[in-house]
Structures are given as C-alpha cells and as structure tokens.
Amino acid sequence: MRRLTLFAVTTTKLSALIIAALISLPSWAGSKSLDASTSAALDKAISGEHRSDANKARDTFRKPKETLAFFGLRSDMTVVEIWPGSGWYTEILAPVLKESGTLYAAQYTVNPTYGYQRRYFGAFLTKLGQKPDIYRDVKITALDFPYELNIAPAGSADMVLTFRNAHNWVNPGYGTQAGPLAFETMFDTLKPGGVLGIVDHRWPDPATEDPDADNGYVSEQRIIALAEAAGFTLEARSDMHRNERDDHEHPEGVWTLPPSLALGDQDREQYTAIGESDRMTLKFVKPSK
C-alpha cells in the first residue's frame, strides 16, 4: 500500500511538473524552426549591402530573422506582403524568395487615400527600380477598400504577412468595412493550412483602446476577433516585440517613438530611449478543412 501511495504521490508531482513546464513554455514554442537553406538566405539578406545602415539599425527592435522563423517562413514559399510601405521587410523577403519562392507586394493603389501612402509607394517603386537584380521578380498588386482586393490569386499563398498595418483597418478613414474585408481577402488568398503573420502596435487593454486607433495602437483581442471572424485560427503568439518601456501614452501616438519621432528634437532622447513601440506578434492559420 505504501508503494502505491508513493507512486500516486510521485505521479501527481510529475503531472504537476509537466503541467507547469507546459505553462512556462515560451509563447513561440509552437513555431517551426528554419531549415538550413532559409536560415542562410535570411542571414545573407539581412546583412546585405542593399540595406541601408538606417534600416539595419531597426533590426534590434524588429528582429526580422526571429520574426520570420516564428511565422514559419521557407525560401520556397509563395508569400504576400500586405502594404509593405517603403519596403523595410521587402528588402529581406525578396532576396530570400528570389530563387525558389514568389513574393507578392500588395501595395497601395496608384491614387491612395493619404499622402503618406503616395510617398511610401513612390519610395517603394524607386527601391525596386534601383536594384533590379534583387527585386525584378517581385509581383506588385494592390489592396484598397472596398474594390481593390486582388492581392494574389485565390488559394495560392503559403503565407501572408503584414507589419504595423492592421491598426489602420479599424480606422473609419479607410472605410467602415476595411477590417473585415482585409481579413477575408487574406483568408481567401491563402492555401488551406496557410499562415497569416501579423505584427502591430499593441494597446494593452481592449476596454480603454481608441475605437478608431488614431494613436496607432490596437488591442490583440480586437485583431484576434477580426481574424477569427474571417475563419482564421490563432496558432501562436509571441512577446518578442513586447516593449515594457512603452507606456502607450504619447503626444503624437505611436509616431512619437522611433523611427518616426514625430516631435522632432523635442524630448528626442527620452523617446529614443524608449525605442520602438510595444508590439503584438500573432500567428494565424487557415484551417485545412
């Protein structure tokens, strides 16, 4: 009887340890490791001479290799990058996918809603034109609400990525249906089992977030709700872009912080010390059935 009791106690303790270990697993534990070819291609792209020193300086905050590993990137994938702006991530994705994969850049339309979009689109096209050996095969499409939704052929993409864009889609300035349309479009573009990777400025409490996200922040819960409404399943989340120094309260919203530094030299050292914004990193999957 004593042995049975000891075994029961031991089993109970072991179960508790296993449960504790599972609970303590890092939030990226469900992500796939990079294969050797993709890892080497990422290292080469990230350190490439085609990237400016200013863009490379952002690596410490944006962690491009760790981020793309978390999402499960492979160099033979068909990937859609949504609203790449002036192309910070395109500089990395294009050379990695050039040989064996395909990259769609779903940019703004030729006549977008806001001036910043025109500037970014112009800078993006200039970038691609200056380095045709790197960017020649990038396929440029458009995402604009409510009619320009053909970001890539339906069911063709292994992965859709969007960085610091989803907060725009809950702002009425982009149309009241921008959020649902964006997520439905991304869902339809992915193959069954395909991945949607999102990084965005995180508001910590959905009860107090700005419903229009005018400050650039949006809650994880809100993004998850939009994704799940479109049919996605949340597979994993990561805190690799969490920034505890960001208190989320800034005169010009998230753009007060680097790299925008909207206040110019005013309190520049203070905001530079905070670094880039506190961000969510979410990995969704389109169900196979």
Contacts in CASP RR format, 6 or more apart in sequence:
PFRMAT RR
TARGET T0000
AUTHOR 0000-0000-0000
METHOD contacts of the structure
MODEL  1
MRRLTLFAVTTTKLSALIIAALISLPSWAGSKSLDASTSAALDKAISGEH
RSDANKARDTFRKPKETLAFFGLRSDMTVVEIWPGSGWYTEILAPVLKES
GTLYAAQYTVNPTYGYQRRYFGAFLTKLGQKPDIYRDVKITALDFPYELN
IAPAGSADMVLTFRNAHNWVNPGYGTQAGPLAFETMFDTLKPGGVLGIVD
HRWPDPATEDPDADNGYVSEQRIIALAEAAGFTLEARSDMHRNERDDHEH
PEGVWTLPPSLALGDQDREQYTAIGESDRMTLKFVKPSK
26 238 0 8 1.000
27 236 0 8 1.000
27 237 0 8 1.000
27 238 0 8 1.000
27 239 0 8 1.000
28 70 0 8 1.000
28 236 0 8 1.000
28 238 0 8 1.000
28 240 0 8 1.000
29 236 0 8 1.000
30 235 0 8 1.000
30 236 0 8 1.000
31 69 0 8 1.000
31 70 0 8 1.000
31 71 0 8 1.000
31 72 0 8 1.000
31 236 0 8 1.000
31 238 0 8 1.000
31 283 0 8 1.000
32 69 0 8 1.000
32 72 0 8 1.000
33 69 0 8 1.000
34 42 0 8 1.000
34 65 0 8 1.000
34 68 0 8 1.000
34 69 0 8 1.000
34 72 0 8 1.000
34 73 0 8 1.000
35 74 0 8 1.000
35 75 0 8 1.000
37 75 0 8 1.000
38 73 0 8 1.000
38 74 0 8 1.000
38 75 0 8 1.000
38 96 0 8 1.000
39 65 0 8 1.000
39 69 0 8 1.000
41 75 0 8 1.000
41 95 0 8 1.000
41 96 0 8 1.000
42 64 0 8 1.000
42 65 0 8 1.000
42 68 0 8 1.000
42 73 0 8 1.000
42 92 0 8 1.000
42 96 0 8 1.000
43 65 0 8 1.000
44 95 0 8 1.000
45 91 0 8 1.000
45 92 0 8 1.000
45 93 0 8 1.000
45 94 0 8 1.000
45 95 0 8 1.000
45 96 0 8 1.000
46 56 0 8 1.000
46 59 0 8 1.000
46 64 0 8 1.000
46 65 0 8 1.000
46 92 0 8 1.000
50 91 0 8 1.000
50 95 0 8 1.000
50 131 0 8 1.000
50 134 0 8 1.000
51 91 0 8 1.000
51 92 0 8 1.000
54 259 0 8 1.000
55 88 0 8 1.000
55 91 0 8 1.000
58 88 0 8 1.000
58 259 0 8 1.000
58 276 0 8 1.000
61 241 0 8 1.000
61 243 0 8 1.000
61 258 0 8 1.000
61 275 0 8 1.000
61 276 0 8 1.000
62 88 0 8 1.000
62 163 0 8 1.000
62 199 0 8 1.000
62 241 0 8 1.000
62 276 0 8 1.000
63 240 0 8 1.000
63 241 0 8 1.000
64 89 0 8 1.000
64 92 0 8 1.000
66 240 0 8 1.000
67 199 0 8 1.000
67 240 0 8 1.000
67 241 0 8 1.000
67 281 0 8 1.000
68 92 0 8 1.000
68 93 0 8 1.000
70 236 0 8 1.000
70 238 0 8 1.000
70 240 0 8 1.000
70 281 0 8 1.000
70 283 0 8 1.000
71 159 0 8 1.000
71 161 0 8 1.000
71 195 0 8 1.000
71 197 0 8 1.000
71 283 0 8 1.000
72 159 0 8 1.000
72 195 0 8 1.000
73 79 0 8 1.000
73 96 0 8 1.000
73 159 0 8 1.000
74 158 0 8 1.000
75 96 0 8 1.000
75 97 0 8 1.000
75 99 0 8 1.000
75 100 0 8 1.000
75 101 0 8 1.000
76 100 0 8 1.000
76 101 0 8 1.000
77 97 0 8 1.000
77 101 0 8 1.000
77 102 0 8 1.000
77 158 0 8 1.000
77 159 0 8 1.000
78 101 0 8 1.000
78 102 0 8 1.000
78 104 0 8 1.000
78 152 0 8 1.000
78 156 0 8 1.000
78 157 0 8 1.000
78 158 0 8 1.000
78 159 0 8 1.000
79 93 0 8 1.000
79 97 0 8 1.000
79 101 0 8 1.000
79 102 0 8 1.000
79 103 0 8 1.000
79 104 0 8 1.000
79 157 0 8 1.000
79 158 0 8 1.000
79 159 0 8 1.000
79 160 0 8 1.000
79 161 0 8 1.000
80 103 0 8 1.000
80 104 0 8 1.000
80 106 0 8 1.000
80 141 0 8 1.000
80 151 0 8 1.000
80 152 0 8 1.000
80 157 0 8 1.000
80 159 0 8 1.000
80 160 0 8 1.000
80 161 0 8 1.000
80 186 0 8 1.000
80 189 0 8 1.000
81 89 0 8 1.000
81 90 0 8 1.000
81 93 0 8 1.000
81 103 0 8 1.000
81 104 0 8 1.000
81 105 0 8 1.000
81 106 0 8 1.000
81 160 0 8 1.000
81 161 0 8 1.000
81 162 0 8 1.000
82 106 0 8 1.000
82 143 0 8 1.000
82 151 0 8 1.000
82 160 0 8 1.000
82 161 0 8 1.000
82 162 0 8 1.000
82 165 0 8 1.000
82 182 0 8 1.000
82 186 0 8 1.000
83 106 0 8 1.000
83 107 0 8 1.000
83 108 0 8 1.000
83 143 0 8 1.000
83 162 0 8 1.000
83 165 0 8 1.000
83 168 0 8 1.000
84 90 0 8 1.000
84 105 0 8 1.000
84 106 0 8 1.000
84 107 0 8 1.000
84 124 0 8 1.000
85 107 0 8 1.000
85 108 0 8 1.000
85 117 0 8 1.000
85 120 0 8 1.000
85 121 0 8 1.000
85 123 0 8 1.000
85 124 0 8 1.000
86 119 0 8 1.000
86 120 0 8 1.000
86 122 0 8 1.000
86 123 0 8 1.000
86 124 0 8 1.000
86 127 0 8 1.000
87 105 0 8 1.000
87 123 0 8 1.000
87 124 0 8 1.000
87 127 0 8 1.000
88 163 0 8 1.000
89 161 0 8 1.000
89 163 0 8 1.000
90 103 0 8 1.000
90 105 0 8 1.000
90 124 0 8 1.000
90 127 0 8 1.000
90 135 0 8 1.000
90 138 0 8 1.000
91 127 0 8 1.000
93 103 0 8 1.000
93 161 0 8 1.000
94 103 0 8 1.000
94 134 0 8 1.000
94 135 0 8 1.000
94 137 0 8 1.000
94 138 0 8 1.000
95 134 0 8 1.000
97 103 0 8 1.000
98 134 0 8 1.000
98 137 0 8 1.000
102 137 0 8 1.000
102 139 0 8 1.000
103 137 0 8 1.000
103 138 0 8 1.000
103 139 0 8 1.000
104 138 0 8 1.000
104 139 0 8 1.000
104 140 0 8 1.000
104 141 0 8 1.000
104 151 0 8 1.000
104 152 0 8 1.000
104 157 0 8 1.000
105 124 0 8 1.000
105 138 0 8 1.000
105 139 0 8 1.000
105 140 0 8 1.000
105 141 0 8 1.000
106 141 0 8 1.000
106 142 0 8 1.000
106 143 0 8 1.000
106 151 0 8 1.000
106 152 0 8 1.000
107 121 0 8 1.000
107 124 0 8 1.000
107 140 0 8 1.000
107 141 0 8 1.000
107 142 0 8 1.000
107 143 0 8 1.000
108 117 0 8 1.000
108 118 0 8 1.000
108 120 0 8 1.000
108 121 0 8 1.000
108 142 0 8 1.000
108 143 0 8 1.000
108 144 0 8 1.000
109 142 0 8 1.000
109 144 0 8 1.000
109 148 0 8 1.000
110 121 0 8 1.000
112 118 0 8 1.000
112 121 0 8 1.000
112 144 0 8 1.000
113 144 0 8 1.000
113 173 0 8 1.000
113 174 0 8 1.000
127 135 0 8 1.000
128 135 0 8 1.000
128 138 0 8 1.000
128 140 0 8 1.000
129 135 0 8 1.000
139 152 0 8 1.000
141 150 0 8 1.000
141 151 0 8 1.000
141 152 0 8 1.000
142 148 0 8 1.000
142 150 0 8 1.000
142 151 0 8 1.000
143 149 0 8 1.000
143 151 0 8 1.000
143 182 0 8 1.000
143 185 0 8 1.000
145 174 0 8 1.000
145 175 0 8 1.000
145 177 0 8 1.000
145 178 0 8 1.000
145 181 0 8 1.000
145 182 0 8 1.000
146 175 0 8 1.000
146 177 0 8 1.000
146 181 0 8 1.000
149 181 0 8 1.000
149 185 0 8 1.000
151 160 0 8 1.000
151 185 0 8 1.000
151 186 0 8 1.000
151 189 0 8 1.000
152 189 0 8 1.000
153 189 0 8 1.000
154 188 0 8 1.000
154 189 0 8 1.000
155 188 0 8 1.000
155 189 0 8 1.000
155 190 0 8 1.000
155 191 0 8 1.000
156 189 0 8 1.000
156 191 0 8 1.000
157 189 0 8 1.000
157 190 0 8 1.000
157 191 0 8 1.000
157 194 0 8 1.000
158 190 0 8 1.000
158 191 0 8 1.000
158 194 0 8 1.000
158 195 0 8 1.000
159 190 0 8 1.000
159 194 0 8 1.000
159 195 0 8 1.000
159 196 0 8 1.000
159 197 0 8 1.000
160 186 0 8 1.000
160 189 0 8 1.000
160 190 0 8 1.000
160 195 0 8 1.000
160 196 0 8 1.000
160 197 0 8 1.000
161 196 0 8 1.000
161 197 0 8 1.000
161 198 0 8 1.000
162 186 0 8 1.000
162 196 0 8 1.000
162 197 0 8 1.000
162 198 0 8 1.000
162 199 0 8 1.000
163 198 0 8 1.000
163 199 0 8 1.000
163 200 0 8 1.000
164 199 0 8 1.000
164 200 0 8 1.000
164 201 0 8 1.000
164 279 0 8 1.000
165 200 0 8 1.000
166 179 0 8 1.000
166 182 0 8 1.000
166 198 0 8 1.000
166 200 0 8 1.000
166 218 0 8 1.000
166 223 0 8 1.000
166 226 0 8 1.000
167 200 0 8 1.000
167 201 0 8 1.000
167 213 0 8 1.000
167 216 0 8 1.000
167 217 0 8 1.000
167 218 0 8 1.000
168 174 0 8 1.000
168 178 0 8 1.000
168 213 0 8 1.000
169 178 0 8 1.000
169 179 0 8 1.000
169 182 0 8 1.000
169 226 0 8 1.000
170 178 0 8 1.000
170 179 0 8 1.000
170 211 0 8 1.000
170 212 0 8 1.000
170 213 0 8 1.000
170 218 0 8 1.000
170 222 0 8 1.000
170 226 0 8 1.000
171 178 0 8 1.000
171 212 0 8 1.000
171 213 0 8 1.000
171 214 0 8 1.000
172 212 0 8 1.000
179 226 0 8 1.000
180 226 0 8 1.000
180 229 0 8 1.000
180 230 0 8 1.000
182 226 0 8 1.000
183 226 0 8 1.000
183 227 0 8 1.000
183 229 0 8 1.000
183 230 0 8 1.000
183 232 0 8 1.000
184 230 0 8 1.000
186 196 0 8 1.000
186 230 0 8 1.000
187 196 0 8 1.000
187 230 0 8 1.000
187 231 0 8 1.000
187 232 0 8 1.000
187 286 0 8 1.000
190 196 0 8 1.000
190 286 0 8 1.000
191 286 0 8 1.000
192 286 0 8 1.000
192 287 0 8 1.000
192 288 0 8 1.000
192 289 0 8 1.000
193 285 0 8 1.000
193 286 0 8 1.000
193 287 0 8 1.000
193 288 0 8 1.000
194 285 0 8 1.000
194 286 0 8 1.000
195 235 0 8 1.000
195 283 0 8 1.000
195 284 0 8 1.000
195 285 0 8 1.000
195 286 0 8 1.000
196 227 0 8 1.000
196 232 0 8 1.000
196 283 0 8 1.000
196 284 0 8 1.000
196 285 0 8 1.000
196 286 0 8 1.000
197 281 0 8 1.000
197 282 0 8 1.000
197 283 0 8 1.000
197 284 0 8 1.000
198 223 0 8 1.000
198 227 0 8 1.000
198 280 0 8 1.000
198 281 0 8 1.000
198 282 0 8 1.000
198 284 0 8 1.000
199 241 0 8 1.000
199 279 0 8 1.000
199 280 0 8 1.000
199 281 0 8 1.000
199 282 0 8 1.000
200 218 0 8 1.000
200 223 0 8 1.000
200 279 0 8 1.000
200 280 0 8 1.000
201 216 0 8 1.000
201 217 0 8 1.000
201 218 0 8 1.000
201 254 0 8 1.000
201 277 0 8 1.000
201 278 0 8 1.000
201 279 0 8 1.000
201 280 0 8 1.000
202 217 0 8 1.000
202 218 0 8 1.000
202 219 0 8 1.000
202 220 0 8 1.000
202 242 0 8 1.000
202 277 0 8 1.000
202 278 0 8 1.000
202 279 0 8 1.000
202 280 0 8 1.000
203 209 0 8 1.000
203 210 0 8 1.000
203 213 0 8 1.000
203 215 0 8 1.000
203 217 0 8 1.000
203 218 0 8 1.000
203 219 0 8 1.000
203 248 0 8 1.000
204 219 0 8 1.000
204 248 0 8 1.000
204 278 0 8 1.000
205 219 0 8 1.000
206 219 0 8 1.000
206 221 0 8 1.000
206 222 0 8 1.000
209 217 0 8 1.000
209 218 0 8 1.000
209 219 0 8 1.000
209 222 0 8 1.000
210 216 0 8 1.000
210 217 0 8 1.000
215 248 0 8 1.000
215 250 0 8 1.000
215 253 0 8 1.000
215 254 0 8 1.000
216 253 0 8 1.000
216 254 0 8 1.000
216 255 0 8 1.000
217 248 0 8 1.000
217 253 0 8 1.000
217 254 0 8 1.000
217 277 0 8 1.000
220 237 0 8 1.000
220 280 0 8 1.000
220 282 0 8 1.000
223 280 0 8 1.000
223 282 0 8 1.000
224 234 0 8 1.000
224 282 0 8 1.000
227 234 0 8 1.000
227 282 0 8 1.000
227 284 0 8 1.000
228 234 0 8 1.000
231 286 0 8 1.000
231 287 0 8 1.000
232 284 0 8 1.000
232 285 0 8 1.000
232 286 0 8 1.000
233 284 0 8 1.000
233 285 0 8 1.000
233 286 0 8 1.000
233 287 0 8 1.000
234 282 0 8 1.000
234 283 0 8 1.000
234 284 0 8 1.000
235 283 0 8 1.000
235 284 0 8 1.000
235 285 0 8 1.000
236 282 0 8 1.000
236 283 0 8 1.000
237 280 0 8 1.000
237 281 0 8 1.000
237 282 0 8 1.000
237 283 0 8 1.000
238 281 0 8 1.000
238 283 0 8 1.000
239 281 0 8 1.000
240 281 0 8 1.000
241 278 0 8 1.000
241 279 0 8 1.000
241 280 0 8 1.000
241 281 0 8 1.000
242 278 0 8 1.000
242 279 0 8 1.000
243 274 0 8 1.000
243 275 0 8 1.000
243 276 0 8 1.000
243 277 0 8 1.000
243 278 0 8 1.000
243 279 0 8 1.000
244 278 0 8 1.000
245 273 0 8 1.000
245 274 0 8 1.000
245 275 0 8 1.000
246 257 0 8 1.000
246 274 0 8 1.000
246 275 0 8 1.000
246 277 0 8 1.000
246 278 0 8 1.000
248 278 0 8 1.000
250 256 0 8 1.000
250 257 0 8 1.000
250 271 0 8 1.000
251 262 0 8 1.000
251 263 0 8 1.000
252 260 0 8 1.000
252 262 0 8 1.000
252 263 0 8 1.000
253 262 0 8 1.000
254 260 0 8 1.000
254 277 0 8 1.000
255 262 0 8 1.000
256 262 0 8 1.000
256 263 0 8 1.000
256 271 0 8 1.000
257 271 0 8 1.000
257 274 0 8 1.000
257 275 0 8 1.000
257 276 0 8 1.000
257 277 0 8 1.000
258 271 0 8 1.000
258 272 0 8 1.000
258 274 0 8 1.000
258 275 0 8 1.000
258 276 0 8 1.000
259 276 0 8 1.000
261 268 0 8 1.000
261 271 0 8 1.000
261 272 0 8 1.000
263 271 0 8 1.000
END
